[in-house]
Amino acid sequence: MSWSLDLSFWQLVFLILDYGIKIIAVGFVPEGRRPSSSTAWLLAILVLPFIGLPLFLLMGSPYINRRRHRIQQEANEQIENVTARTPDHPQGILSAEIESVIRLNRELTGFPALVGHNLGLHADYDESIRAIAAAIDRAEKYVSIEIYIQSWDEVTDVFFESLRRATARGVKVRLLLDQIGSFKYKGYFKLGKRLTEIGVDWRLMLPIQLHKGRFRRPDLRNHRKLVIIDGKVGFIGSLNMIKRQYKTKDRFWIDYMVELSGPIVTSMSAVFAVDWYLEADENIPLDELPYDDAQTADANHLQMIPSGPGYTTEPNLRMFNSLVHHAKDRLVLCSPYFVPDESLLEAVTTACYRGVDVELYVSAKADQFMVNHAQSSYYQALLEAGVRIYQFPYPFVLHSKFIITDPDDPGRDPLCMFGSSNMDPRSFGLNYESTMLVAKGDLIDQFNQLAANYRAVCHELTLEEWNKRSFVRRYVDNVMRLTSALQ
């Protein structure tokens, strides 16, 4: 009898805790979140409250720690002060619509549009790494590197050896790599020692170092890909510093890097300087903004768009949406992980309904199971609206990220965005990203040609073909869609 009473007591306690967690969650989880994120967290808490609640407390906050948030806000103010006398964009005739897009980004990030000279869009994976190494070999003062994943392997050896040569001739080399992004790849646990041996001043980005009393949310990533040489030349794009197979034997990543010179490199340096201070507590003096009248054929009007948890307004998402709404004739979207939130999905399908030809480039099979299925759960709505979905064939992973509007008719004010940001909730809210807006210049044509090259080898997915997918595929896609806001 006593045993039965004890059991009933603990059952009652469990029941009260269970319903208490659920009732509290319903009232507090939606605060400050978009509906998709709220739904995903509530699903996790309501179905598995004793697992979902700890995960929510660990990773559910939309904010970073106070120090990082404070430093980001201070950096934003300094950027605004430094560029206060700089106009929103270089001299030249731009439409009122493009000027409004530039003004939006400056309001959100503080960065104006500046001149950048296009030194090359490097779309061959190994050649991109060699181009970076060659630029480092020309460095005279300093090299700043901020790349999400880094691994010293047989392909990237040319890059790391260029760093060795740079430090040997007295060049200051600073390097940032993301801890969680890099640790699972071969050689990670010896990488720091090897970097130190060749004279590189390196830091982990967003480290979890419990032995040093450092802890942060494990779901945050610094996903940026930036290389800056002497404040004069910069690389930005989608490529990580690792062989194109990553850990696999039979899959190959497709990426690019854009090489730039001119004033825009100052904006790239500013982004690196903030991240370096966050990890090293060291101020890097920024070079003065150089003058450039943008009269040469390779001159582009470019605007840096940093984003991440330090920016509460989600600059990259707002810019993606702005470009989609800007499109009049043709819209090109390329992303390895296309998991749109409500606003982006509505913008893309609305573009189709108003007569825009929309092309979406994705991998036939993404490299991540959950994202692959979450992404494909949107194909039905996209295809029904008229989006043409081009799938890059397996075993390749299309890792390039860019968007182009109206590239075929200069009279339509074409625009382009490229960089590290995917089009998914993680990139919009959790990752630190580096993206570049092209308001004018030959980079738009080059990215349009890159899309054409991709299209030539892609398979176009049709609605008829998609409707033949199995019940199991449909079910798994829908389940992964519910969790997409948490991935």
Secondary structure, DSSP 8 states (H G I E B T S, - for coil): -HHHHHHHHHHHHHHHHHHHHHHHHHHHTTTTS-HHHHHHHHHHHHHSHHHHHHHHHHH--SS--HHHHHHHHHHHHHHHHHTTTS-SS-SS---HHHHHHHHHHHHHH---EEEEEEEEEE-SHHHHHHHHHHHHTT-SSEEEEEES-B---TTTHHHHHHHHHHHHTT-EEEEEEEHHHHTTSTTHHHHHHHHHHTT-EEEEES--BGGGTB---TT-EE--EEEEETTTEEEEES--BS-TTTT-SS-EEE--EEEEESTHHHHHHHHHHHHHHHHH---------------STTEEEEEEEEESTT-TT-HHHHHHHHHHHH-SSEEEEE-S-B---HHHHHHHHHHHHTT-EEEEEEESS-SSHHHHHHHHTTHHHHHHHT-EEEEE-TTEEE---EEEESTT-GGG--EEEEES--BSHIIIIIEEEEEEEEEESTHHHHHHHHHHHHHHH-EEE-HHHHTT--HHHHHHHHHHHHTGGG-
